[in-house]
Structures are given as C-alpha cells and as structure tokens.
Amino acid sequence: MTDAEPQRLSLAFMRTHPAQAARVLEALPPDDAATLFARAPARLGAGVLAAMLPQAAARCIAAMDDERALELLSPMGAQPIVAVMRYVAEVRRRELLKRLPTTAALASSLLLGYAEDTLGAWADPDVVLLPADTRAGDALQRLRQSPMHHEMVFVTDAERKLLGIVGLGALLQAPEAATLATLMRAPVATLAAHAPLSGSAAHPGWERVSVLPVVEPGDRIVGVMTRDALSRAQRQAAPTANDEADARLPALFARAYWQTLSGLLETGLSLLPRVPPAQEGSRQ
C-alpha cells in the first residue's frame, strides 16, 4: 500500500460515513485529527467537524492555524459554529469571528450572547425575514435563494418583531402582487430565547408543528428551533459520563470498520489498477 493510500481511504470514509468518522476523530489526539482535517477538502471537513461533539471539534480547531480553521468553519451554519466556538479560547474566538463571513459572524455573536443551556444559544438564525409589504413573488424568490432549511418566511418589522409566518405553499398559490401582510398567519406558538433547554421538549406547541420561532422579549425573533435540533442541543450542552461512553462505543465500531476496510485494501491492492495518489492539501 502506498503512503497516499491510507489518506485516500480516510477521506473516502469521511465522505461516505461522516457521523462515524466524527466519532473516530473524537477519540484521536487533537493533533492527529487536525492533520487529517488539513488534508480534507474544506466542505468535506466542515461536515465531519460539525458532526463531532463541540468540545472535541474545538480541540481540533485549537490544533490548526487560523486559515485552515476558517476554511472549515465558514461552510458550517451559524448554530454549529456557535456550538464549537463556546469551547475555543476567548482571544482566538474573537479573532476567528472577526474573519468569518459577515452573516455567520453576526449570527454567531448574537447566539454566543446567550447562556449555553438556553434555547437562544441553539436557535438556527438562518431564516428569511421580510417586511409585511413584501410582494409574494419577491418573497418566493428570496426563499428560493436561501439555504431552504425551513420552507417559510418570517414577517417582521424594522426591529425584528415577529408579525407572522407565510409558508412556501401559501407563496406558491398566491398572486405575485399579493403582500405578505395579506398572507401571513400567527405562529402556532413561540419559544422564549432565555428559556432553559431542559423541559422545552414538553412545550405544547410541538404537538402541532415541528418548527417553532425563538424570540426575545418584545417578540424579536432570534431564529427557529426544530424538535430534532432541540434533542441534539440537549445532548451536546451537557454531556454526561454515560453520553461520553455512548459516543465511544460507535467510535469502536467505526474504527473496526475502517481498519477492516484498510486490511482488505492492503491484501487485494495488487489485483487492482493503480490509483493515482490523492494530492495533499486539496481544497474545495
């Protein structure tokens, strides 16, 4: 097996099994994990880094230079960035936030202002906010240009006060000239940004919808929370000893898979066509 073959195998595993790769990397020394991240295309590495426990991901960031750290952080959403940044030393955190894309930096700074165990710290700020006089055709265009994490527009005033919600279906059916003021409906419920994560799963709003707005006092919208995101936040905000043990178990299975696959490649490689070695430092 050539020196490049283990690297090619590692990158292939990260691409096809990002969650399992994240568990393996969590168990490695940060310097070793950072070395592998240095050889991964940025978007591939960002996906695996976002899937890691935030504390472990922060240790990897600490072992990287600023340029590589920014290449991996920039493609991540604001919420994963915040989760990792909470465990990065304050001086370096400020430096990295200053150099992130403006939208991600502003959203991350906003969410970092909340205590780690509150809904505001884990809300997804990547939502489409538009004024009530926006035409349906223009709103639909904005929604199509967004990452489409949530298929709805949040109608707000100049102070980000939540006035109503318009779903994608309503926009598709409405005349292009109709304004959001005539289409919006009141949210089923809202979540308070300063409310603790613990107990939030029992909010009655979850019985009717899977996405709820997260608001500050005065109904200023911070972002949204889904039930799945709430479950992840509760696990990540306060991992217990049992959680860490549970995280190590899939790491053992993933590592066994990785090593088995490596062994199969090593014994059968002579029967396969020669594969050009992957170039180090490749980026997307």
C-alpha positions as CSV (number, residue, x, y, z in Angstrom):
1,M,0.0,0.0,0.0
2,T,1.4,3.4,-1.0
3,D,1.8,6.2,1.6
4,A,-1.1,8.0,-0.1
5,E,-3.5,5.1,0.1
6,P,-4.4,5.4,3.8
7,Q,-5.1,9.1,3.2
8,R,-7.4,8.2,0.3
9,L,-9.1,5.6,2.4
10,S,-9.6,8.1,5.3
11,L,-11.1,10.7,3.0
12,A,-13.4,8.2,1.4
13,F,-14.6,7.1,4.8
14,M,-15.2,10.7,5.9
15,R,-17.2,11.2,2.7
16,T,-19.4,8.1,2.9
17,H,-19.7,7.8,6.7
18,P,-19.4,11.4,8.2
19,A,-21.1,10.6,11.5
20,Q,-18.9,7.5,12.1
21,A,-15.8,9.4,11.1
22,A,-16.7,12.1,13.6
23,R,-16.8,9.5,16.4
24,V,-13.4,8.1,15.4
25,L,-11.8,11.6,15.2
26,E,-13.2,12.5,18.6
27,A,-11.2,9.6,20.1
28,L,-7.9,10.6,18.4
29,P,-5.4,13.1,19.8
30,P,-6.3,16.6,18.5
31,D,-3.0,16.9,16.6
32,D,-3.7,13.7,14.7
33,A,-7.3,14.7,13.9
34,A,-6.1,18.2,12.8
35,T,-3.6,16.6,10.4
36,L,-6.4,14.6,8.7
37,F,-8.6,17.7,8.5
38,A,-5.7,19.6,6.9
39,R,-5.7,17.1,4.0
40,A,-9.5,17.0,3.6
41,P,-11.4,19.3,1.1
42,A,-12.9,22.2,3.1
43,R,-16.6,21.3,2.7
44,L,-16.0,17.6,3.4
45,G,-14.0,18.5,6.6
46,A,-16.7,21.0,7.6
47,G,-19.4,18.4,7.5
48,V,-17.4,16.0,9.7
49,L,-16.3,18.7,12.1
50,A,-20.0,19.8,12.6
51,A,-20.9,16.2,13.4
52,M,-18.3,16.0,16.2
53,L,-19.0,16.8,19.8
54,P,-18.4,20.5,20.2
55,Q,-15.7,20.1,22.8
56,A,-13.7,17.6,20.6
57,A,-14.2,19.8,17.5
58,A,-12.9,22.8,19.4
59,R,-9.8,20.9,20.4
60,C,-9.1,20.2,16.7
61,I,-9.6,23.9,15.9
62,A,-7.1,24.7,18.6
63,A,-4.5,22.5,16.8
64,M,-5.0,24.3,13.4
65,D,-3.8,27.6,12.1
66,D,-6.3,30.3,11.6
67,E,-6.5,29.9,7.8
68,R,-7.4,26.2,7.9
69,A,-9.8,26.8,10.9
70,L,-11.7,29.4,8.9
71,E,-11.8,27.2,5.8
72,L,-13.6,24.6,7.9
73,L,-15.8,26.9,9.9
74,S,-17.1,29.1,7.0
75,P,-19.2,26.4,5.3
76,M,-20.8,25.4,8.6
77,G,-24.1,27.0,9.7
78,A,-24.2,29.6,12.5
79,Q,-25.5,27.1,15.0
80,P,-22.7,24.5,14.6
81,I,-20.2,27.4,14.6
82,V,-21.6,28.7,17.9
83,A,-21.5,25.2,19.5
84,V,-17.8,24.8,18.7
85,M,-16.8,28.4,19.5
86,R,-18.1,28.1,23.1
87,Y,-15.1,25.8,23.7
88,V,-12.5,27.9,21.9
89,A,-10.3,30.2,24.0
90,E,-11.8,33.7,24.1
91,V,-9.0,35.6,22.4
92,R,-8.9,33.2,19.5
93,R,-12.6,33.0,19.3
94,R,-12.8,36.8,18.8
95,E,-10.2,36.7,16.1
96,L,-11.9,33.9,14.2
97,L,-15.3,35.6,14.5
98,K,-13.9,38.8,13.0
99,R,-12.7,36.9,10.0
100,L,-15.8,34.8,9.3
101,P,-18.2,35.8,6.6
102,T,-20.3,38.8,7.9
103,T,-23.6,37.0,8.2
104,A,-22.2,34.0,10.0
105,A,-20.1,36.2,12.3
106,L,-23.1,38.4,13.2
107,A,-25.4,35.5,13.8
108,S,-22.7,33.7,15.9
109,S,-22.0,36.7,18.0
110,L,-25.8,37.0,18.7
111,L,-26.2,33.4,19.8
112,L,-23.0,33.5,21.9
113,G,-24.6,36.2,24.0
114,Y,-27.0,33.5,25.4
115,A,-26.1,31.1,28.2
116,E,-25.2,27.7,26.8
117,D,-28.2,25.9,28.4
118,T,-30.8,28.3,26.8
119,L,-32.8,28.0,23.6
120,G,-31.4,31.2,22.3
121,A,-27.9,29.7,22.2
122,W,-29.0,26.9,20.0
123,A,-31.6,28.6,17.7
124,D,-31.0,28.4,14.0
125,P,-30.7,32.0,12.8
126,D,-30.6,31.1,9.1
127,V,-34.2,32.1,8.4
128,V,-35.8,34.5,5.8
129,L,-37.0,37.7,7.5
130,L,-39.1,40.1,5.3
131,P,-41.3,43.1,6.0
132,A,-45.1,42.9,5.7
133,D,-45.3,44.9,2.4
134,T,-43.1,42.5,0.5
135,R,-44.8,41.0,-2.5
136,A,-45.4,37.3,-2.7
137,G,-43.3,36.9,-5.9
138,D,-40.3,38.7,-4.3
139,A,-40.6,36.6,-1.1
140,L,-40.7,33.4,-3.1
141,Q,-37.6,34.5,-5.0
142,R,-35.8,35.2,-1.7
143,L,-36.9,31.9,-0.3
144,R,-35.5,30.0,-3.3
145,Q,-32.2,31.8,-2.9
146,S,-31.9,30.8,0.7
147,P,-30.5,27.5,2.0
148,M,-34.1,26.4,2.4
149,H,-33.5,24.9,5.9
150,H,-37.1,25.9,6.7
151,E,-39.8,26.4,3.9
152,M,-41.3,29.5,5.4
153,V,-40.9,33.3,5.5
154,F,-41.0,35.1,8.8
155,V,-42.7,38.5,8.6
156,T,-41.1,41.1,10.8
157,D,-41.0,44.9,11.4
158,A,-37.8,47.0,11.4
159,E,-36.9,45.9,14.9
160,R,-37.2,42.2,14.1
161,K,-40.5,41.9,15.9
162,L,-42.3,38.8,14.6
163,L,-45.6,39.7,13.0
164,G,-46.5,36.4,11.3
165,I,-45.4,33.4,9.2
166,V,-46.0,32.6,5.5
167,G,-45.3,29.0,4.3
168,L,-43.9,28.0,1.0
169,G,-47.3,26.5,-0.1
170,A,-49.1,29.8,0.5
171,L,-46.5,31.7,-1.5
172,L,-46.8,29.3,-4.4
173,Q,-50.6,29.7,-4.5
174,A,-50.7,33.4,-4.0
175,P,-50.8,36.1,-6.8
176,E,-47.3,37.5,-7.2
177,A,-48.5,41.0,-6.3
178,A,-50.1,39.9,-3.0
179,T,-48.3,41.2,0.1
180,L,-47.1,39.1,3.0
181,A,-49.4,41.2,5.2
182,T,-52.4,39.6,3.5
183,L,-50.9,36.1,3.5
184,M,-49.3,35.7,6.9
185,R,-50.7,33.8,9.8
186,A,-49.9,33.9,13.5
187,P,-47.3,31.4,14.7
188,V,-48.8,28.4,16.5
189,A,-46.5,29.2,19.4
190,T,-43.2,30.8,20.2
191,L,-40.3,29.7,22.4
192,A,-38.5,32.2,24.7
193,A,-34.9,32.7,23.9
194,H,-33.9,32.7,27.6
195,A,-35.8,29.6,28.4
196,P,-33.7,26.6,29.5
197,L,-33.2,23.7,27.2
198,S,-34.4,21.3,29.9
199,G,-38.2,21.0,29.8
200,S,-38.6,22.7,26.4
201,A,-39.4,19.4,24.8
202,A,-42.7,19.4,26.8
203,H,-43.8,22.7,25.2
204,P,-47.4,22.1,23.8
205,G,-46.5,23.8,20.5
206,W,-44.6,20.6,19.5
207,E,-47.9,18.8,19.3
208,R,-48.9,20.8,16.3
209,V,-45.7,21.7,14.4
210,S,-42.1,20.6,14.2
211,V,-40.6,24.1,13.9
212,L,-41.1,26.9,16.4
213,P,-39.8,30.5,16.3
214,V,-37.4,31.5,19.2
215,V,-38.0,35.1,20.3
216,E,-36.5,37.6,22.7
217,P,-38.6,39.9,24.9
218,G,-40.8,42.1,22.7
219,D,-41.2,39.1,20.2
220,R,-37.9,39.9,18.4
221,I,-37.0,36.8,16.5
222,V,-33.7,35.2,17.1
223,G,-34.2,32.1,14.9
224,V,-36.1,28.8,14.9
225,M,-35.9,25.5,16.7
226,T,-36.9,22.1,15.5
227,R,-37.6,19.1,17.6
228,D,-34.5,17.3,16.3
229,A,-32.3,20.3,16.9
230,L,-33.6,20.6,20.4
231,S,-32.8,16.9,21.1
232,R,-29.2,17.5,19.7
233,A,-28.8,20.6,21.8
234,Q,-29.8,18.9,25.0
235,R,-27.3,16.1,24.3
236,Q,-24.5,18.5,23.4
237,A,-25.0,21.2,26.0
238,A,-24.5,18.9,29.0
239,P,-23.0,15.6,28.0
240,T,-22.9,13.2,30.9
241,A,-20.4,10.4,31.6
242,N,-22.9,8.0,30.0
243,D,-23.2,10.1,26.9
244,E,-19.4,10.1,26.5
245,A,-19.4,6.3,26.9
246,D,-22.2,6.0,24.3
247,A,-20.1,8.2,22.0
248,R,-17.1,6.0,22.4
249,L,-19.0,2.8,21.5
250,P,-19.8,3.8,17.9
251,A,-16.2,5.0,17.6
252,L,-15.0,1.5,18.3
253,F,-17.3,0.0,15.7
254,A,-16.4,2.7,13.2
255,R,-12.7,2.2,13.8
256,A,-13.0,-1.5,13.4
257,Y,-14.8,-1.0,10.1
258,W,-12.1,1.5,9.0
259,Q,-9.3,-0.9,9.9
260,T,-11.0,-3.9,8.3
261,L,-11.6,-2.0,5.1
262,S,-7.9,-0.9,5.2
263,G,-6.8,-4.5,5.6
264,L,-8.9,-5.7,2.7
265,L,-7.4,-2.9,0.5
266,E,-3.9,-3.8,1.6
267,T,-4.3,-7.5,0.8
268,G,-6.1,-7.0,-2.5
269,L,-4.5,-3.8,-3.8
270,S,-2.1,-5.7,-6.0
271,L,-5.0,-7.1,-8.0
272,L,-6.5,-3.6,-8.7
273,P,-5.5,-1.0,-11.2
274,R,-3.0,1.6,-9.8
275,V,-4.9,4.6,-8.4
276,P,-3.0,7.9,-8.6
277,P,-2.3,9.2,-5.1
278,A,-4.6,11.9,-3.8
279,Q,-2.9,15.3,-3.7
280,E,-2.3,16.6,-0.2
281,G,-3.9,19.9,0.8
282,S,-6.7,19.6,-1.7
283,R,-9.5,22.1,-1.2
284,Q,-13.0,22.5,-2.4
